[in-house]
Amino acid sequence: MKFLYKSLKVYLAERLWLRPAIFGIVAVFAIVLAFGVDQWIKLPFDFSIREQTIRGLLTIMASAMLTVATFSVSVMLSAYVAAISSSTPRAFSVVVTDSTSKQAISTFIGAFTYSVVGLIGLNVGVFQSSGRIVLFFTTLWVFVWVVGTLIYWIDHVARISTVSSTISKVSDRAKDRLTQHLLHPGHDGTPIYINMLPPEGAVPVISGFTGTVQFIDVGALSNVAEAAGMKIQVAVRLGDLIGRDKVVAWIFDAAPDAIDPEAVTQIRSAIRVGQSRNRGEDPVLALQTLSEIADRALSPGINDPGTANDILDSLVEVFAEASASIEQAGTSLQHARVLVPIVEPDVILTAAFEQIARDGAGFVEVAVHLQKAMSAIAPCLPAAWTDALRVQSCRALERSKHAMVNPHDFARVEAAAQLATPRADSALT
């Protein structure tokens, strides 16, 4: 159930139709409200607005909003395509969640719906003097709202297609996913390493699917373990690619009659396997997407090392702020009977830095910036990450050694590689 809720939340966040549909319903409700005023509320004074005045305003708004909405959708999609082509296709799910564009399109479609329904009501003759007054002032309010939205959206849409805007959105998602990983390394279960062997006599649970591990419902596993008085050791990590015959969990410390087919089915169902990685849960995928933008900028066709350096600055911010969040909140453990393998620091750091280190090895400005970025985040991360970060620094330095022809360039990189040199130990303490 938890997976379905999170999946539905991510799905709706990426849909373009949801807000326009809601705004359209609200517009219809506004017309119904004006009709209700006519039926139940009588004005204590004699005042009326001519029907032709309201009809003229609604006609202008209806014709204008249809054109504006159509044009806005076209511009928005063009901006999305431009943003993705300048970054990476994996960024589409992040770019499409832009709330400002959805708000603007929803406003225009809602105003169009309001105008059409209002005109229908006027032509049918359902509005009397009280209803026309409500309709008039509501129309003025909708008009002001539309103009304000249009002015703000024109400025915003000019920024959607920029690489910096995409980097900012992807960085925010990476920061959120990494923070959640640091706060809940075992997904609220007991965190272990993937190579930890189960106790002797543990019963394996075999996967019934082939695909990528999208979600591990530790709460559901804990309920099964509590009910049967057993312990469950998950044998896969979030994002792992598994086959149908893969062991996904081990059961131990259980009575022989407690391991029944129903319990095994519940355990297997709690480890969700799908076609692709879950964007809403996976910190590695979020960091990989950010790194891919830098990798694309370093390709020979684009040759933009400045963007790669911007990505490195964003990665420093992501790791620093995520680490600060864990220092303030601490870690969480709620389900002690479920042992869940963590995503090791080396896997996360590889996703963040390896592509940039590989394809930026020949760019002295990128290689130097990469070493400085890793040195900058070293004091921020937990001590358990230091060795993995040093390995990344050494690998990047070795790549630059083979990629660079000019000795002076490599000397600059070597001087910046504080983590890869013996003096790094004293610098970190």
N, C-alpha and C positions, 0 to 999 in steps of 0.2 A: 504493500500500500504506500509506503514511504517513497519507493522508487517511482510509482505511478504518479504520485503527487508532484515530485520534483520534475519528472519528465514532462508532465502537463504544463507546469509552470514555465519550463524552458521553451516548450513548443509554442505556447501562447505569446511568450515574449518575442518570438521570432516571426509571428504572423502579422501581416500588414492589414488584414481585414477586421481584426477584432475591434480596435478603437473606432474606425468609421461606422461599424455596425452599432456600437454603443451610442455614439453621437447621433446617429440617425434615429434611434429609438427615443433618445432624449428630446430630439426636435419634434417628433410626433407627440410626445407627452406634453410639450409646451403648447401645442395647438389644442390638445384635449383640455388642458388647463384653462385656456382662454374660453373654450366652449362651456366649461363648467362654471366659470364666473358669470356667464350670461344666464345660466339656469338657476343659480342659487344666491347670487349677490346682486342687489339692485343699488345703483348709485344714489346717494342722497341729494345729488345736485344735478342740474340739467347741463350736460356737456356731452358732445358727440364729435367723432372724427369721421369725415366723409369716407365712404368705402373706396372711392376712386383714388384717394391719397394712399391708402394702404396697398391697394392693388398695384399701383404704380411702383411703389417701393419693392414689393415682393416680386414683381415681374423683372425689374432690373437685377435684383439679387439672384433670382433663379437662373437667368440667362448668363450672368457674369460668373456665378459659382460653378456652373457646369464646365465652363471654359477653363477657369482657374484650376479646378480640381484635376481635370484631364492634363493640363499643362504641368501641374505640380507633380503628378505621378510620373510623367515622362522625365522631368528633370531629376526627380529623386532616384529613379532607377538608373539614369545615366550617371549620377553621382556615385551610386553604389558600385556600378561596373568600373568606373574610373578608380575608385578607392581600392577595389580588389585587384585590378590589373597593375596597380602601382605597389601592392603589398604582397598578398598571398591569398589563394582561394579559401584557405582555412579561416581567414578573417571575416568571411561573409556573415557567419552566424553572429559575430560581434557587431559588425557595422549595421546589420539590418535591425538590431534592437534599438537603434537611435530613436529616442522618445520624442525629440523635437519635431522630426519629420512626420512621425505618426500623428502627433498632435495637430500639426498644420493640415495634413490631408484630412484628418477626421473633422476638423473645424469646417473646412470647405465643403465636404460632403454633407455634414450635418446642417450647414446653412442652406445648401441646395434642397435637402429634404424638407427642411422647415418651410422654405419659400413655396415649394410645390404643394405641400399639404395645406399651407395657409391659403394659397390661391384656390385650391379645390373647395375649402370651407367657405371662402367668400363667394365663389360662383354658385355654390349650392344654396347659400343664404342662411347658414346656420349661425352667423354672428350678428348679434344686435349691438346696441350702443356700448354696453359694458364690455362685451367681448372684443369689440373693435378697439377700445382704448387699451386693453391689455395687449392685444395683438400689435398695436402701433408701437407701444413702448418696448415690447419684447423685440420687435423688428429693429428698432433703433439700437438696442443693446447688442443684438446679433451682428448688426452692421459694424459697430465699433469694435467688437471682438474680432471680426474677420479682418478688418483693416490692421489692427494691432498685430494679429498673428501673421499676416502677410508681410508686414514690414520686418518683423523679427525673423521670419523664416527665410527671407531673401538674403539676409546677412548670414544666417546659419548654413544655408545650402551651398554657399560659396566655399565653406570650410570643410564640408563632408568629404569631398573627394581628395583632400590633401593627405599626404602620408602622415603628417604630424597628428592629424585628427584620428586616423586609424591606429597609430601607435598608442595614443592616449587611451583609446577604448580597449585595445587588447591588453595594455598594461594594467588597467583597472581590473579586468577579468583575471589576469595572471596573479595580481596581488591578492585578490579575494580567494582564489583557489589555493595559493601557497599558504595563506594565513590559516585557512581551514585545515590544511594538511599538517601544519606545525601545531595547531591547537589539538587536533584529533589524529595523530599519526596512525593509530590503530582503529580509526572510525568509532571511537568510544569503547573499543574492546581492549584487551591486553596486547600491546604492541610486541611483535617478535620479528626476527629476521627470516627471510624466505628460506634460507638454508638450514633452519632449525629442524631437526628430525623429530617426528612424533614419538611418543613413548612406545615401548615394545607392546605388541598386541593391539595397537590402534586399528580401528576398522575404517577402510577407505570409502569415500563417497565419490563415485565416478560421474563426470559431467555427461549430460545427455545432449549437449549441443557443441557445435564448432563455431568459434567466433572470438570476440574480444570481451573481456570482463568489464562490464559497464558500471556495475553497482554491487556493493556487498552490504546487505541489510543485516547489520550486526544485531539490531534490536530483535528481529525475527529469529535469528540464530540463538540469541540469548533466551528467548521464550521457550524454544525447543529444548535447550540445554537445561534450563531450570525445571521444566516439567518432567524431564526424564532423569534428572540428577546426573547428567553427564557433562563432559567438557568437549568443546569443538575447536579444532585447530584448522583454520583456513589455509589452504595450500597454494593459493594464487593471489596475485596483487591486482589492484585496479589498473586496467590497461593491458594486462597480459593477453596474448593470443594463445588460445587453447584449442585442443582437438576434442573429439567426442569421447575418447578413452582416457582423458586427462583426469587425474585425481584432483578434485577441487577442495576437499576437506577430509579431515580425519576425526573419528569419534573415539574417545577413550574415557576411562574412569566411569564406565557405565555398566549397569547390570545387563547380563545377556539378553533378558527379555525386554529391555528398554529400547534396543535398537530394532525397531520394527520398520516395515516398508513405508509407513506414513511419515515417520520421523525423517527417514532418508530423503523422501520426496520433498519435505518442507525445507530441509537443508539445501538440497539442490536448487530449489526455487528461490531461495534467499540470495543465491549468488547468480546475479543476472548476467546473461551472456547475449550479446547482440552483434550486429554487423560491423559497427564502428565504435570508436571510443566515445564515452559520454562527455560532452562538452561542459556539462554542468557540474561534474565531479572531479575531473582529472587535472591535477596541477601540472603534470608533465606535458599534456597536450597544450595547455595555455602558454607555458613557457616556450614550447616548441614553435607555436604559431608566431610568437614575438621574435624568436630567433630566425624564422624563415623570412621575415620581412628584411632583416639585415642581410641574409644570404642572397636574397633576390637583388638587393641593391649592389652587392659585390659582384654580380654576374658581369661578364664582358660586355653584354649589350647595354647595360645601364651604367656600370662603373661609377657608383656613387658612395664612396667610403664615408662621407659625412652622415648619411642615413644610418649606416652601421654603427657609427659612434653614438648617434642619438639613441639607438636601441640599447647600446651598452649602458648609457646613462639611465635609461628606463629600467633596465635590469637591476642596476644598483639600487634604485628607488624601490623596486618591487621587493627585493630581498631585505633591504633595511627596514621598510615599514612592516613587512610581514613578521620579521623578527621582533620588532618593537611591540607588536600586538601580542605575541606569545609571552613576552616579559610582563606585560600588564595583566593578562588574563590567566596565564598558566595553562597546563594541559588538562585534559579531561579523560576520566576512566569511569564508565558506568556499567560495563558488562564484563565482569572478571572471568566468567566461564568461557568466553569466546576469545581465542588467540588469533590475532590478525597480523599478517606480515606487512611491515611498513614498506613504503617506496624509499629505497636507500638514497642518501645524499648524492652518491655518485650518479645515480640515474637522473635525478633532478638537475644537477649541475651540468651533466652532459647534454641534456635537452636544451639548457639555456645557452651554453657557451661553445659546444663542439662545432656546430656548423660555422659559426663566426670564426673560430680558430682555424678551421680547415680552409675556408675560402678567403679569409682575410690574412692568411699567413704571409702573403707577398706584399701586402700594403703596410708600410711601416707605421703610418698614422693609426691604422686599425689595430695592428699587433701591439703597439705601445698602449693604446687606450684600453685594450682588452686586459693586459696585465695590470694596469692601474685600477680597472674596475674590479677585478678579482681581489686585489689587495685592499680595496675600499670596503668590500662587503665582508672580508674575513673577520674583523672584530665584531661585526653585528651578528653573525651566525652562531649557533651553539657550538661548543667545543668539538662535538662529534663530527662536525662538518669540515674541520680544518684539514685533515688528511686528504679528503676527497677534493677539496678546493686546491690543495697543493698539487695533486695529481693533474688536475685540469691545467694549472699554470705550467707545469713541466711539459705536458703534451703540446700546449700551444707554443712554448718556446722551442721545442724540438721541430715543430712544423715550420716555424719561421726560419730556423737555422738552415733547413733544406730549401726553402722557397726563396730566400733573399740572396742576391748576388753581391750587393754592396756591403762590405764589412762594417762600414759606419752605421748603416741602417740596423743591422743585427745587433750592434753594440748598444744602440738606443733601446732596442727591445729587451736585451739582456739586463740593462741597467734598471728597467722598469719592472722586471720580473722578480720582485722581492720575495714572493712566495716560493719560487723555484730555487732560491739560493740558500745557503746555510744560515745566513743572517736573518732569515724569515722567522726562525724560532724565537729569537730574542725580540724581534719587532712585534710579534703577536702577544708576548707576555708582558 
